[in-house]
Amino acid sequence: MMNLTKLIYLGVFFILFLSSSKTYGQRVIVKRPARTVVVAPSPAFRVIRPFPAPRVRVTTVVPSGAVIITYGGIPYSYYGGVYYRYYGGQYIIVTPPVGMQVNTLPVEFDKILVDKTLYYYADGVFYLPIDKQYEIVDAPIDAIIYSLPKETQKVSIDNVTYYSYNKTLYLKIQTQGGRAYKVMGTAPENAVSQPEQYTTIEVDDTTYYFSEGVFYILLDGQYKIVGPPKNAIVWDLPQNLQELVIDDKTLYAYKNVLYSKVETDANDTAYKIIGELSTD
């Protein structure tokens, strides 16, 4: 009886041993995927985010005492430090091209001394006295000024906020005289605010570029935001429109511009600009 019991115990032990040996003999290897890190090249000078540009200043007439100056085959009207250029039935206030010369400085200006050279500065423009005239020149590096035009555009470059005007980058600094702006160099081309996707619209022989409810014109190689041309017809409007009922007629408003829904020859739905909402 004892021998039988021992044989049973030995048999059970042998079975467990074989099972254990089989288990430990098989090694399970779990392959974990290698971590892949994608590193995008980062340029040393990179525009991350341009802020919206303010609307360009326009007028229908120029002052009666304005002087006509033709430069590069383009006539400019100059009066009191302001430069006008005729475009699309209106005068657009622009920055003068580098190289143009004027006989008189603006009424108000600052004297800027950079590397022993005297410049005159007014409303975003630098002048250099040459032969009893004043020539518009590029902004001198390291020049410090205390005011920028309203049309100046904020630009974020590598998480640093600069100010861009007339293709020049300025950095806000603090001086003994208070807040100032230092000329850092030329703004990158992609710092210029321009639409990524747009529709081309012709109104009164003028080409407009329409994108997300905003109208642009291409002037001197740069896109500039302008007011909406009346009677222009567009096919796409931003989603956050405001629907209004005026004189029993349904109209659509976006950024104070009024649109009326119309049918085109192709039976498509389009929107026609009929005016702007009064801000009074």
GUKOLLUM-572706 format. One line per 8 residues: number of its first residue (from 1); their letters; for each residue x, y, z of N, C-alpha, C, O. Coordinates in steps of 0.02 Angstrom, whole numbers, padded with zeros to 5 digits. Layout:
BEGIN
NUM = A = X Y Z X Y Z X Y Z X Y Z; ...
//
This chain:
BEGIN
1 = MMNLTKLI = 00042 -00060 00000 00000 00000 00000 00044 00063 00000 00031 00111 -00037; 00097 00062 00043 00143 00120 00045 00179 00129 -00021 00190 00185 -00044; 00197 00073 -00051 00232 00078 -00115 00188 00109 -00168 00210 00148 -00210; 00122 00090 -00165 00075 00118 -00214 00066 00193 -00204 00063 00232 -00251; 00062 00211 -00140 00055 00284 -00125 00115 00323 -00148 00109 00377 -00177; 00176 00295 -00136 00237 00329 -00158 00239 00335 -00234 00261 00386 -00261; 00215 00282 -00268 00216 00284 -00341 00169 00339 -00367 00184 00374 -00415; 00111 00345 -00333 00063 00398 -00354 00094 00466 -00345 00089 00508 -00390
9 = YLGVFFIL = 00126 00479 -00285 00158 00544 -00272 00214 00559 -00322 00222 00615 -00346; 00253 00506 -00336 00308 00515 -00384 00281 00532 -00454 00310 00572 -00489; 00226 00501 -00473 00196 00514 -00538 00170 00586 -00544 00181 00620 -00594; 00136 00607 -00490 00111 00677 -00490 00169 00726 -00493 00166 00775 -00531; 00221 00713 -00453 00279 00758 -00453 00312 00761 -00522 00333 00815 -00545; 00316 00702 -00555 00348 00700 -00621 00308 00740 -00672 00336 00776 -00714; 00240 00733 -00668 00198 00771 -00715 00206 00846 -00704 00213 00884 -00752; 00204 00868 -00639 00214 00939 -00624 00281 00965 -00647 00286 01021 -00671
17 = FLSSSKTY = 00333 00924 -00639 00400 00943 -00661 00404 00955 -00735 00433 01004 -00759; 00372 00908 -00774 00372 00916 -00846 00335 00978 -00867 00356 01015 -00912; 00277 00990 -00834 00238 01049 -00850 00276 01113 -00835 00276 01160 -00874; 00311 01113 -00777 00350 01172 -00758 00408 01184 -00805 00422 01241 -00823; 00441 01130 -00826 00498 01136 -00871 00476 01163 -00938 00511 01203 -00969; 00417 01141 -00960 00392 01165 -01025 00376 01239 -01023 00388 01277 -01070; 00346 01259 -00962 00326 01329 -00955 00387 01375 -00954 00389 01426 -00989; 00437 01357 -00913 00496 01399 -00907 00541 01394 -00968 00582 01438 -00980
25 = GQRVIVKR = 00534 01340 -01007 00576 01333 -01065 00554 01377 -01122 00594 01395 -01166; 00488 01396 -01122 00463 01439 -01175 00466 01512 -01151 00434 01529 -01102; 00504 01553 -01185 00512 01623 -01166 00474 01667 -01216 00487 01665 -01276; 00427 01704 -01190 00386 01748 -01233 00420 01816 -01238 00434 01848 -01188; 00434 01838 -01299 00466 01903 -01311 00415 01951 -01341 00388 01938 -01395; 00402 02006 -01307 00356 02058 -01331 00397 02113 -01363 00436 02147 -01330; 00387 02122 -01426 00424 02174 -01462 00387 02240 -01459 00331 02246 -01484; 00417 02288 -01428 00387 02355 -01423 00412 02397 -01481 00472 02401 -01493
33 = PARTVVVA = 00367 02429 -01518 00389 02470 -01576 00436 02525 -01553 00426 02557 -01502; 00487 02535 -01593 00535 02588 -01577 00500 02656 -01582 00459 02666 -01626; 00516 02701 -01537 00486 02768 -01537 00516 02809 -01593 00577 02817 -01598; 00473 02834 -01635 00496 02875 -01691 00485 02948 -01676 00428 02969 -01661; 00536 02988 -01678 00532 03059 -01665 00544 03096 -01730 00597 03090 -01760; 00494 03134 -01750 00500 03173 -01812 00520 03244 -01793 00484 03279 -01758; 00576 03266 -01817 00600 03333 -01804 00598 03373 -01868 00634 03359 -01916; 00555 03424 -01868 00550 03466 -01928 00604 03519 -01925 00617 03547 -01872
41 = PSPAFRVI = 00636 03533 -01981 00687 03586 -01981 00657 03653 -01964 00603 03670 -01990; 00689 03691 -01922 00663 03756 -01901 00708 03811 -01926 00765 03816 -01904; 00683 03852 -01972 00725 03907 -01997 00743 03955 -01940 00706 03962 -01892; 00799 03988 -01947 00819 04035 -01895 00774 04096 -01894 00769 04129 -01842; 00743 04111 -01949 00701 04171 -01954 00635 04150 -01983 00628 04143 -02044; 00585 04140 -01941 00524 04109 -01964 00464 04148 -01938 00458 04161 -01878; 00419 04166 -01983 00358 04200 -01963 00308 04148 -01940 00292 04102 -01978; 00284 04154 -01879 00236 04106 -01853 00164 04131 -01864 00122 04094 -01888
49 = RPFPAPRV = 00152 04193 -01846 00083 04216 -01850 00080 04290 -01864 00101 04331 -01822; 00055 04309 -01922 00044 04381 -01933 -00024 04400 -01905 -00073 04365 -01916; -00028 04455 -01870 -00092 04479 -01845 -00129 04514 -01901 -00098 04535 -01950; -00196 04521 -01896 -00233 04554 -01950 -00208 04625 -01962 -00193 04662 -01915; -00203 04643 -02026 -00180 04710 -02043 -00238 04759 -02043 -00294 04740 -02061; -00227 04821 -02022 -00280 04870 -02024 -00298 04890 -02095 -00259 04878 -02141; -00356 04919 -02104 -00379 04938 -02171 -00337 04996 -02198 -00319 05042 -02161; -00323 04994 -02261 -00285 05047 -02293 -00326 05111 -02297 -00388 05108 -02303
57 = RVTTVVPS = -00292 05168 -02292 -00327 05233 -02293 -00339 05255 -02365 -00293 05253 -02407; -00399 05276 -02379 -00416 05299 -02447 -00454 05365 -02443 -00481 05383 -02390; -00455 05401 -02498 -00493 05463 -02504 -00512 05473 -02576 -00481 05444 -02621; -00564 05512 -02588 -00586 05524 -02657 -00552 05585 -02688 -00551 05592 -02749; -00525 05629 -02646 -00491 05689 -02672 -00427 05699 -02633 -00418 05673 -02578; -00381 05738 -02662 -00319 05756 -02628 -00320 05831 -02615 -00356 05867 -02649; -00280 05855 -02566 -00278 05927 -02553 -00259 05967 -02615 -00220 05944 -02657; -00288 06026 -02621 -00277 06067 -02681 -00204 06087 -02691 -00182 06099 -02747
65 = GAVIITYG = -00166 06090 -02637 -00095 06110 -02643 -00048 06052 -02652 00013 06062 -02647; -00073 05993 -02667 -00030 05934 -02675 00015 05941 -02735 -00005 05969 -02786; 00076 05916 -02728 00126 05918 -02782 00129 05849 -02814 00132 05798 -02780; 00129 05848 -02881 00134 05785 -02917 00207 05766 -02926 00246 05805 -02954; 00226 05707 -02903 00294 05682 -02911 00290 05615 -02946 00257 05568 -02922; 00322 05610 -03003 00322 05547 -03041 00387 05510 -03028 00441 05537 -03038; 00380 05448 -03005 00439 05408 -02991 00426 05337 -03015 00375 05307 -02998; 00472 05311 -03055 00463 05244 -03082 00404 05239 -03129 00373 05186 -03137
73 = GIPYSYYG = 00387 05297 -03160 00330 05297 -03206 00263 05301 -03172 00212 05298 -03206; 00262 05308 -03106 00199 05311 -03069 00193 05380 -03037 00238 05403 -03002; 00137 05415 -03050 00127 05480 -03019 00102 05475 -02947 00055 05437 -02932; 00132 05513 -02903 00111 05517 -02833 00093 05590 -02819 00123 05636 -02846; 00043 05599 -02776 00026 05665 -02752 00053 05672 -02681 00041 05629 -02639; 00090 05726 -02669 00123 05735 -02605 00099 05800 -02573 00101 05854 -02604; 00078 05794 -02510 00056 05854 -02475 00064 05843 -02400 00036 05796 -02372; 00103 05887 -02368 00110 05885 -02296 00136 05820 -02268 00117 05800 -02213
81 = GVYYRYYG = 00179 05786 -02305 00207 05723 -02281 00164 05662 -02296 00180 05607 -02276; 00109 05672 -02332 00064 05617 -02350 00069 05605 -02425 00070 05652 -02465; 00072 05542 -02444 00080 05523 -02514 00017 05487 -02538 -00008 05442 -02504; -00009 05508 -02596 -00070 05480 -02624 -00054 05448 -02691 -00014 05473 -02730; -00089 05392 -02704 -00082 05360 -02768 -00152 05343 -02794 -00192 05312 -02759; -00166 05363 -02856 -00232 05351 -02885 -00239 05278 -02905 -00196 05250 -02939; -00294 05247 -02882 -00304 05176 -02898 -00379 05160 -02893 -00409 05171 -02841; -00407 05135 -02947 -00476 05111 -02946 -00527 05164 -02928 -00575 05150 -02892
89 = GQYIIVTP = -00517 05224 -02954 -00567 05277 -02941 -00559 05312 -02874 -00602 05352 -02856; -00507 05298 -02838 -00496 05331 -02774 -00421 05340 -02762 -00380 05310 -02797; -00405 05381 -02713 -00335 05392 -02696 -00318 05352 -02633 -00352 05357 -02582; -00266 05313 -02638 -00244 05272 -02582 -00183 05305 -02551 -00135 05323 -02586; -00184 05313 -02485 -00127 05340 -02450 -00075 05286 -02443 -00088 05233 -02414; -00016 05297 -02470 00036 05246 -02474 00101 05271 -02443 00108 05330 -02428; 00148 05225 -02434 00215 05244 -02415 00255 05257 -02478 00249 05218 -02526; 00296 05308 -02480 00333 05325 -02541 00387 05274 -02555 00414 05244 -02508
97 = PVGMQVNT = 00405 05263 -02618 00458 05215 -02635 00527 05243 -02617 00539 05303 -02619; 00572 05198 -02599 00640 05217 -02584 00673 05245 -02647 00668 05215 -02701; 00706 05302 -02640 00738 05335 -02697 00702 05398 -02719 00733 05441 -02751; 00638 05404 -02704 00601 05465 -02721 00628 05524 -02681 00648 05515 -02623; 00629 05583 -02711 00652 05642 -02677 00597 05695 -02674 00557 05702 -02720; 00596 05731 -02618 00547 05785 -02610 00584 05849 -02590 00641 05846 -02566; 00551 05905 -02602 00583 05970 -02587 00575 05990 -02515 00616 06027 -02488; 00521 05967 -02483 00507 05988 -02414 00492 05927 -02371 00467 05876 -02394
105 = LPVEFDKI = 00509 05934 -02307 00494 05882 -02259 00422 05890 -02234 00392 05943 -02241; 00395 05837 -02204 00330 05844 -02173 00331 05898 -02119 00384 05919 -02096; 00272 05920 -02100 00268 05974 -02050 00299 05951 -01984 00334 05990 -01952; 00286 05890 -01964 00313 05864 -01902 00361 05807 -01918 00345 05761 -01956; 00420 05809 -01888 00469 05757 -01900 00516 05752 -01840 00520 05798 -01799; 00553 05697 -01836 00603 05687 -01785 00672 05682 -01818 00678 05656 -01873; 00722 05706 -01783 00791 05698 -01806 00820 05635 -01774 00818 05626 -01713; 00848 05591 -01816 00876 05528 -01793 00949 05525 -01813 00965 05533 -01872
113 = LVDKTLYY = 00993 05513 -01765 01064 05508 -01780 01086 05435 -01773 01080 05405 -01720; 01110 05407 -01828 01133 05337 -01829 01202 05335 -01861 01210 05353 -01919; 01251 05313 -01823 01320 05309 -01848 01343 05375 -01879 01371 05377 -01933; 01330 05429 -01842 01350 05497 -01861 01315 05522 -01924 01336 05573 -01953; 01263 05487 -01947 01225 05510 -02005 01157 05535 -01981 01123 05501 -01943; 01138 05595 -02003 01075 05625 -01982 01018 05605 -02030 01023 05615 -02090; 00966 05577 -02001 00905 05560 -02039 00847 05601 -02011 00847 05623 -01953; 00797 05608 -02053 00734 05637 -02030 00680 05582 -02035 00676 05545 -02084
121 = YADGVFYL = 00640 05579 -01984 00589 05526 -01981 00520 05556 -01971 00510 05601 -01929; 00471 05531 -02010 00402 05553 -02002 00355 05499 -02029 00360 05479 -02087; 00309 05477 -01987 00255 05431 -02008 00280 05369 -02044 00253 05350 -02096; 00332 05338 -02017 00357 05276 -02046 00406 05284 -02103 00427 05234 -02133; 00425 05345 -02120 00469 05358 -02177 00533 05393 -02153 00531 05438 -02112; 00590 05369 -02179 00655 05399 -02163 00679 05441 -02223 00676 05418 -02280; 00703 05501 -02208 00728 05546 -02260 00802 05560 -02247 00824 05565 -02189; 00839 05567 -02301 00910 05585 -02297 00922 05647 -02339 00906 05647 -02398
129 = PIDKQYEI = 00948 05701 -02309 00960 05763 -02348 01014 05754 -02400 01070 05734 -02385; 00996 05768 -02463 01043 05761 -02519 01031 05820 -02567 00977 05826 -02596; 01082 05862 -02576 01079 05917 -02625 01016 05958 -02618 00978 05967 -02666; 01004 05984 -02558 00947 06028 -02543 00879 05994 -02553 00827 06027 -02555; 00880 05928 -02560 00818 05890 -02563 00821 05835 -02510 00871 05826 -02475; 00767 05799 -02505 00763 05746 -02455 00742 05681 -02489 00688 05676 -02518; 00787 05633 -02485 00775 05570 -02520 00749 05517 -02471 00774 05509 -02415; 00697 05481 -02493 00669 05427 -02452 00718 05368 -02455 00738 05346 -02509
137 = VDAPIDAI = 00738 05343 -02396 00788 05290 -02393 00761 05233 -02350 00711 05240 -02315; 00796 05176 -02353 00780 05120 -02310 00792 05139 -02237 00836 05179 -02222; 00753 05109 -02193 00762 05123 -02122 00831 05099 -02100 00848 05041 -02110; 00871 05143 -02069 00938 05123 -02047 00935 05075 -01987 00897 05087 -01940; 00974 05022 -01990 00976 04973 -01935 00997 05008 -01870 01041 05050 -01870; 00963 04989 -01816 00976 05014 -01748 00948 05084 -01736 00956 05112 -01681; 00915 05113 -01785 00882 05177 -01773 00826 05167 -01721 00792 05116 -01722; 00818 05215 -01677 00767 05212 -01625 00717 05268 -01636 00736 05327 -01639
145 = IYSLPKET = 00653 05250 -01641 00600 05298 -01651 00548 05290 -01596 00548 05240 -01560; 00505 05339 -01590 00457 05338 -01535 00384 05334 -01557 00339 05338 -01516; 00373 05327 -01621 00304 05320 -01646 00304 05280 -01711 00352 05283 -01750; 00250 05244 -01722 00240 05207 -01784 00172 05223 -01812 00126 05241 -01775; 00163 05218 -01878 00098 05232 -01908 00044 05183 -01883 00060 05128 -01859; -00019 05203 -01890 -00075 05160 -01870 -00078 05097 -01911 -00104 05046 -01887; -00052 05099 -01972 -00054 05040 -02015 -00002 04988 -01998 00002 04936 -02031; 00038 05000 -01947 00089 04952 -01928 00057 04886 -01909 00004 04884 -01878
153 = QKVSIDNV = 00091 04832 -01927 00065 04765 -01918 00107 04726 -01867 00169 04726 -01872; 00074 04693 -01819 00110 04651 -01772 00128 04585 -01807 00086 04556 -01842; 00189 04562 -01796 00211 04498 -01825 00247 04458 -01772 00292 04484 -01738; 00229 04395 -01763 00262 04351 -01715 00314 04309 -01751 00297 04271 -01796; 00377 04315 -01731 00431 04278 -01761 00468 04240 -01706 00498 04271 -01661; 00465 04174 -01710 00497 04133 -01658 00477 04156 -01588 00518 04164 -01543; 00411 04166 -01580 00381 04185 -01515 00402 04254 -01490 00394 04269 -01431; 00429 04294 -01534 00446 04364 -01517 00402 04410 -01559 00397 04402 -01620
161 = TYYSYNKT = 00370 04458 -01527 00325 04504 -01562 00364 04563 -01590 00397 04600 -01553; 00360 04572 -01655 00390 04629 -01689 00335 04672 -01719 00276 04653 -01719; 00354 04728 -01745 00307 04773 -01780 00333 04783 -01851 00391 04802 -01861; 00290 04772 -01899 00311 04775 -01969 00275 04833 -02004 00213 04838 -02002; 00314 04874 -02036 00285 04929 -02076 00332 04943 -02135 00392 04952 -02126; 00303 04945 -02194 00340 04961 -02254 00402 04916 -02261 00457 04939 -02277; 00391 04850 -02248 00443 04798 -02256 00500 04805 -02205 00553 04777 -02215; 00488 04843 -02152 00539 04852 -02100 00514 04823 -02034 00456 04832 -02016
169 = LYLKIQTQ = 00558 04787 -01999 00542 04758 -01934 00566 04803 -01877 00623 04826 -01877; 00522 04814 -01829 00539 04853 -01770 00528 04811 -01707 00483 04769 -01706; 00569 04822 -01657 00562 04788 -01593 00547 04840 -01540 00582 04891 -01534; 00494 04828 -01500 00477 04875 -01447 00528 04870 -01391 00545 04815 -01368; 00553 04927 -01369 00603 04929 -01316 00584 04985 -01267 00541 05026 -01280; 00618 04985 -01210 00609 05037 -01161 00673 05079 -01157 00728 05052 -01150; 00665 05144 -01161 00723 05190 -01156 00710 05240 -01099 00657 05239 -01068; 00758 05282 -01087 00749 05334 -01036 00693 05381 -01055 00661 05411 -01012
177 = GGRAYKVM = 00681 05387 -01119 00627 05431 -01142 00560 05396 -01146 00510 05425 -01167; 00558 05332 -01125 00495 05295 -01127 00496 05240 -01179 00549 05218 -01201; 00437 05218 -01199 00430 05164 -01248 00456 05188 -01316 00441 05244 -01338; 00493 05144 -01350 00520 05161 -01415 00522 05098 -01458 00505 05043 -01435; 00543 05107 -01521 00546 05052 -01569 00613 05054 -01604 00634 05106 -01630; 00646 04997 -01606 00713 04992 -01635 00710 04956 -01702 00678 04903 -01707; 00742 04984 -01753 00743 04953 -01819 00787 04891 -01816 00846 04895 -01799; 00758 04833 -01834 00794 04770 -01831 00815 04743 -01899 00862 04703 -01904
185 = GTAPENAV = 00782 04766 -01952 00799 04741 -02018 00738 04738 -02063 00687 04769 -02049; 00745 04701 -02117 00692 04694 -02166 00645 04637 -02147 00668 04583 -02128; 00581 04649 -02151 00532 04597 -02134 00533 04543 -02187 00539 04558 -02247; 00527 04479 -02167 00523 04425 -02216 00462 04433 -02260 00412 04464 -02241; 00466 04405 -02321 00411 04413 -02368 00346 04384 -02340 00292 04413 -02351; 00350 04327 -02303 00288 04297 -02279 00261 04332 -02217 00212 04310 -02188; 00294 04388 -02197 00265 04428 -02144 00211 04473 -02171 00173 04502 -02132; 00207 04481 -02236 00156 04523 -02267 00090 04486 -02264 00084 04429 -02286
193 = SQPEQYTT = 00040 04519 -02238 -00026 04488 -02233 -00056 04478 -02302 -00064 04526 -02340; -00072 04417 -02320 -00102 04403 -02384 -00147 04342 -02378 -00134 04298 -02337; -00199 04338 -02418 -00245 04281 -02413 -00214 04217 -02441 -00179 04219 -02492; -00226 04161 -02407 -00202 04097 -02432 -00246 04071 -02488 -00222 04043 -02537; -00312 04080 -02481 -00360 04061 -02532 -00405 04121 -02546 -00427 04155 -02499; -00418 04134 -02608 -00457 04193 -02624 -00495 04184 -02690 -00480 04139 -02729; -00542 04228 -02701 -00579 04232 -02763 -00563 04298 -02797 -00565 04350 -02764; -00548 04297 -02861 -00533 04358 -02898 -00598 04389 -02922 -00640 04356 -02952
201 = IEVDDTTY = -00606 04454 -02908 -00667 04490 -02926 -00648 04554 -02963 -00605 04592 -02939; -00679 04565 -03020 -00666 04626 -03059 -00724 04675 -03049 -00782 04658 -03061; -00709 04735 -03026 -00759 04787 -03017 -00731 04852 -03045 -00679 04877 -03022; -00765 04879 -03095 -00743 04943 -03126 -00670 04941 -03146 -00632 04987 -03130; -00650 04888 -03181 -00582 04880 -03207 -00529 04874 -03152 -00470 04882 -03165; -00551 04861 -03092 -00504 04851 -03036 -00509 04779 -03012 -00564 04753 -03002; -00452 04746 -03002 -00451 04677 -02979 -00447 04675 -02903 -00403 04705 -02872; -00495 04640 -02873 -00496 04631 -02801 -00487 04556 -02786 -00504 04513 -02827
209 = YFSEGVFY = -00460 04543 -02727 -00452 04475 -02704 -00494 04467 -02641 -00483 04503 -02592; -00541 04421 -02643 -00590 04414 -02588 -00577 04349 -02550 -00574 04296 -02580; -00571 04355 -02484 -00558 04296 -02443 -00588 04306 -02373 -00572 04355 -02339; -00631 04261 -02353 -00660 04262 -02285 -00691 04329 -02268 -00682 04355 -02213; -00727 04358 -02316 -00762 04420 -02303 -00719 04483 -02308 -00743 04537 -02292; -00657 04475 -02328 -00610 04532 -02332 -00588 04542 -02404 -00574 04494 -02440; -00584 04606 -02424 -00561 04623 -02491 -00490 04649 -02489 -00471 04688 -02446; -00450 04626 -02538 -00381 04646 -02544 -00369 04674 -02615 -00405 04657 -02662
217 = ILLDGQYK = -00319 04716 -02621 -00292 04735 -02686 -00217 04721 -02684 -00186 04720 -02631; -00188 04710 -02743 -00117 04699 -02748 -00084 04764 -02770 -00093 04786 -02827; -00047 04795 -02725 -00017 04860 -02739 00057 04858 -02720 00075 04842 -02664; 00099 04874 -02769 00172 04874 -02758 00196 04807 -02731 00240 04804 -02687; 00167 04753 -02757 00189 04686 -02738 00165 04662 -02670 00185 04609 -02647; 00120 04701 -02638 00094 04681 -02574 00018 04682 -02575 -00013 04723 -02609; -00012 04636 -02537 -00084 04636 -02530 -00104 04686 -02477 -00075 04686 -02422; -00153 04728 -02492 -00176 04777 -02444 -00252 04770 -02436 -00288 04760 -02485
225 = IVGPPKNA = -00275 04774 -02375 -00346 04768 -02360 -00380 04835 -02376 -00356 04888 -02355; -00434 04832 -02413 -00471 04892 -02432 -00544 04883 -02415 -00568 04829 -02398; -00580 04938 -02421 -00652 04936 -02409 -00687 04898 -02464 -00660 04890 -02519; -00747 04873 -02450 -00783 04832 -02499 -00807 04873 -02558 -00838 04926 -02548; -00794 04851 -02619 -00818 04887 -02678 -00893 04876 -02687 -00916 04819 -02688; -00931 04929 -02694 -01003 04924 -02701 -01020 04888 -02767 -00987 04896 -02818; -01073 04847 -02763 -01099 04808 -02819 -01057 04747 -02836 -01072 04711 -02883; -01005 04734 -02797 -00966 04673 -02808 -01009 04613 -02790 -01049 04615 -02744
233 = IVWDLPQN = -01000 04559 -02828 -01038 04497 -02817 -00990 04442 -02796 -00940 04429 -02830; -01005 04410 -02740 -00964 04356 -02714 -01008 04294 -02706 -01069 04298 -02701; -00974 04236 -02705 -01011 04173 -02701 -01006 04140 -02633 -01046 04096 -02616; -00957 04159 -02595 -00947 04128 -02530 -00940 04182 -02476 -00905 04231 -02486; -00974 04171 -02420 -00969 04215 -02363 -00953 04175 -02301 -00970 04116 -02297; -00920 04206 -02252 -00905 04170 -02190 -00969 04144 -02157 -01023 04170 -02169; -00963 04094 -02116 -01021 04062 -02085 -01055 04105 -02033 -01115 04102 -02024; -01016 04146 -01998 -01045 04187 -01944 -01075 04251 -01970 -01057 04306 -01949
241 = LQELVIDD = -01121 04244 -02018 -01157 04302 -02045 -01212 04323 -01997 -01236 04284 -01956; -01231 04386 -02002 -01289 04411 -01964 -01346 04423 -02013 -01339 04462 -02061; -01401 04391 -02001 -01459 04399 -02046 -01503 04455 -02020 -01522 04456 -01962; -01518 04502 -02065 -01558 04560 -02047 -01618 04566 -02093 -01617 04543 -02150; -01671 04597 -02067 -01730 04611 -02108 -01739 04687 -02109 -01755 04717 -02057; -01729 04717 -02166 -01734 04789 -02175 -01785 04803 -02230 -01776 04780 -02287; -01838 04841 -02214 -01891 04856 -02262 -01918 04791 -02293 -01926 04786 -02354; -01933 04742 -02250 -01961 04678 -02271 -01916 04639 -02318 -01939 04593 -02353
249 = KTLYAYKN = -01853 04657 -02320 -01806 04621 -02363 -01751 04590 -02320 -01722 04624 -02278; -01736 04527 -02332 -01684 04492 -02294 -01616 04509 -02322 -01602 04499 -02381; -01573 04535 -02279 -01505 04552 -02297 -01457 04515 -02251 -01477 04487 -02200; -01393 04516 -02270 -01342 04481 -02232 -01285 04530 -02217 -01263 04567 -02261; -01263 04530 -02155 -01210 04576 -02135 -01150 04538 -02109 -01156 04489 -02072; -01091 04562 -02129 -01028 04535 -02103 -00978 04592 -02100 -00962 04624 -02150; -00954 04605 -02039 -00907 04660 -02028 -00934 04726 -02056 -00899 04762 -02090; -00997 04740 -02040 -01031 04802 -02059 -01043 04810 -02134 -01063 04863 -02157
257 = VLYSKVET = -01032 04756 -02172 -01045 04758 -02244 -01112 04722 -02257 -01123 04667 -02233; -01156 04754 -02295 -01221 04727 -02310 -01221 04690 -02377 -01197 04717 -02427; -01248 04630 -02378 -01253 04589 -02438 -01326 04572 -02451 -01366 04562 -02405; -01343 04569 -02514 -01410 04547 -02535 -01403 04484 -02577 -01360 04480 -02621; -01444 04434 -02563 -01439 04371 -02600 -01469 04381 -02669 -01524 04408 -02677; -01432 04358 -02720 -01454 04366 -02790 -01445 04299 -02826 -01410 04255 -02803; -01478 04293 -02883 -01472 04234 -02925 -01429 04253 -02986 -01439 04306 -03015; -01383 04210 -03004 -01340 04223 -03061 -01368 04189 -03123 -01417 04152 -03120
265 = DANDTAYK = -01335 04201 -03180 -01356 04171 -03243 -01352 04095 -03240 -01390 04060 -03275; -01307 04069 -03199 -01299 03997 -03194 -01344 03967 -03140 -01336 03910 -03120; -01393 04008 -03116 -01439 03987 -03064 -01404 03969 -02999 -01427 03928 -02959; -01347 04001 -02988 -01311 03993 -02926 -01331 04049 -02878 -01351 04103 -02898; -01326 04034 -02814 -01339 04085 -02763 -01275 04125 -02751 -01222 04097 -02738; -01281 04190 -02755 -01225 04235 -02744 -01247 04292 -02698 -01306 04297 -02681; -01199 04334 -02679 -01214 04389 -02634 -01185 04454 -02663 -01127 04457 -02683; -01227 04505 -02665 -01207 04569 -02694 -01199 04621 -02638 -01243 04627 -02595
273 = IIGELSTD = -01145 04658 -02640 -01133 04711 -02590 -01178 04770 -02607 -01176 04796 -02663; -01217 04791 -02559 -01261 04848 -02571 -01243 04909 -02528 -01272 04963 -02536; -01196 04900 -02482 -01176 04956 -02440 -01146 04934 -02375 -01130 04875 -02365; -01138 04981 -02330 -01110 04966 -02264 -01158 04990 -02210 -01195 05039 -02220; -01158 04955 -02153 -01199 04975 -02097 -01172 05039 -02066 -01112 05047 -02060; -01216 05083 -02046 -01195 05144 -02013 -01170 05129 -01943 -01201 05089 -01907; -01115 05160 -01923 -01089 05149 -01856 -01110 05204 -01808 -01089 05206 -01750; -01153 05250 -01831 -01177 05304 -01788 -01226 05279 -01736 -01251 05318 -01696
//
